[in-house]
């Protein structure tokens, strides 16, 4: 361990070919990769969600962040009235609408080959 410390403090040791920018290059590369893998897709998803919320209209099927599924009855400013049953309407804040509801398609059972 002391040998490593002595070697690190050695003034005759070779320096990085990039000089003092040697650590800046990997940090910049890390930031660029982080931007394209994390930040950009998240911003795109947020933009799509905002567009969906702005275009809400009567008859759209939505799901709230609490998992309630229903049809939009009307939009009034920051509130959305969601009909979840016959004459059952909930007032939901627009920010709590998670997105459009897409019903899961039921898969038909696979037919078994005929046995002889």
Backbone torsions as a table, in degrees:
resi	resn	phi	psi	omega
1	UNK	NA	-43.8	179.7
2	UNK	-65.8	-31.6	179.1
3	UNK	-64.7	-38.4	178.3
4	UNK	-66.0	-41.1	178.4
5	UNK	-66.0	-39.2	179.1
6	UNK	-66.7	-39.0	179.0
7	UNK	-67.5	-37.2	179.7
8	UNK	-68.5	-32.4	-179.1
9	UNK	-87.6	-4.0	-177.5
10	UNK	-66.6	120.9	180.0
11	UNK	-70.5	-18.9	-179.2
12	UNK	-87.4	-2.0	-178.7
13	UNK	-67.1	149.9	-178.5
14	UNK	-70.7	141.8	178.5
15	UNK	-95.3	167.8	-179.8
16	UNK	-67.3	143.3	178.5
17	UNK	-65.7	-19.0	178.5
18	UNK	-89.5	-4.2	-178.9
19	UNK	71.5	-136.6	-177.7
20	UNK	-76.5	-10.0	179.0
21	UNK	-86.1	2.6	-177.5
22	UNK	-57.5	-37.0	179.7
23	UNK	-87.5	-18.1	-179.0
24	UNK	-73.2	-34.6	-178.5
25	UNK	-63.6	-50.4	178.2
26	UNK	-64.6	-34.9	178.8
27	UNK	-65.8	-42.1	178.3
28	UNK	-65.4	-40.9	178.4
29	UNK	-63.0	-41.5	177.3
30	UNK	-61.2	-43.8	-179.5
31	UNK	-63.9	-42.0	179.8
32	UNK	-62.8	-44.7	178.7
33	UNK	-63.4	-44.2	178.9
34	UNK	-60.2	-40.5	-179.7
35	UNK	-61.9	-48.2	-176.5
36	UNK	-74.8	-26.5	-178.0
37	UNK	-90.1	-35.0	-173.4
38	UNK	-112.3	-56.8	-169.2
39	UNK	-70.9	-43.0	-177.0
40	UNK	-66.6	-48.0	177.2
41	UNK	-62.7	-35.4	179.3
42	UNK	-67.0	-39.4	178.3
43	UNK	-66.4	-37.7	178.5
44	UNK	-65.1	-42.9	178.7
45	UNK	-63.8	-41.6	178.7
46	UNK	-64.6	-39.4	179.3
47	UNK	-65.4	-43.1	178.5
48	UNK	-63.1	-39.6	179.1
49	UNK	-65.7	-42.4	178.9
50	UNK	-62.8	-41.1	178.0
51	UNK	-63.1	-40.6	178.7
52	UNK	-62.9	-45.1	-179.4
53	UNK	-63.1	-40.8	-179.6
54	UNK	-67.0	-28.0	-176.9
55	UNK	-97.0	10.2	180.0
56	UNK	-59.1	136.2	178.1
57	UNK	-146.2	171.2	-177.8
58	UNK	-60.6	134.0	177.4
59	UNK	98.3	-12.7	178.2
60	UNK	-69.9	135.7	174.9
61	UNK	-90.0	126.2	-176.1
62	UNK	-129.9	162.6	172.6
63	UNK	-125.3	135.6	-179.9
64	UNK	-88.0	171.3	179.1
65	UNK	-67.7	-17.7	176.3
66	UNK	-86.9	-5.0	178.0
67	UNK	95.4	6.7	179.8
68	UNK	-81.2	130.3	-179.4
69	UNK	-109.2	135.8	178.6
70	UNK	-169.2	180.0	178.9
71	UNK	-104.7	141.5	178.5
72	UNK	-70.3	125.9	177.5
73	UNK	-91.5	-45.6	175.5
74	UNK	-161.6	160.8	178.8
75	UNK	-119.6	126.9	-179.4
76	UNK	-131.3	94.0	178.8
77	UNK	65.3	-115.6	-178.0
78	UNK	-91.7	-3.3	-178.4
79	UNK	-106.4	146.5	174.3
80	UNK	-123.8	128.1	177.1
81	UNK	-94.3	114.7	-175.6
82	UNK	-108.7	124.8	177.9
83	UNK	-90.0	119.1	-177.3
84	UNK	-107.6	-5.9	179.1
85	UNK	-168.6	-175.2	177.8
86	UNK	-65.0	116.9	-179.8
87	UNK	56.3	28.6	175.1
88	UNK	-118.9	110.0	-177.8
89	UNK	-123.2	136.5	178.5
90	UNK	-111.5	141.1	171.7
91	UNK	-90.2	124.0	-178.2
92	UNK	-128.4	136.7	175.0
93	UNK	-70.7	137.7	-176.8
94	UNK	-52.5	-38.0	-177.0
95	UNK	-64.5	-18.6	-178.8
96	UNK	-92.6	3.1	174.0
97	UNK	-81.1	118.7	-177.6
98	UNK	-76.5	-38.8	-178.7
99	UNK	165.8	-172.4	178.5
100	UNK	-72.6	148.8	177.7
101	UNK	-90.4	125.9	177.1
102	UNK	-116.8	111.2	-179.1
103	UNK	-65.7	138.0	177.9
104	UNK	-69.8	131.9	179.3
105	UNK	-77.2	131.5	178.8
106	UNK	-77.7	132.3	178.4
107	UNK	-89.2	133.9	176.5
108	UNK	-71.9	140.3	179.6
109	UNK	-61.6	138.7	-178.7
110	UNK	-66.4	135.4	179.2
111	UNK	-78.0	134.6	178.8
112	UNK	-82.4	142.8	178.3
113	UNK	-64.1	147.1	-178.5
114	UNK	-65.4	133.2	179.2
115	UNK	-101.3	142.4	178.7
116	UNK	-106.5	NA	NA
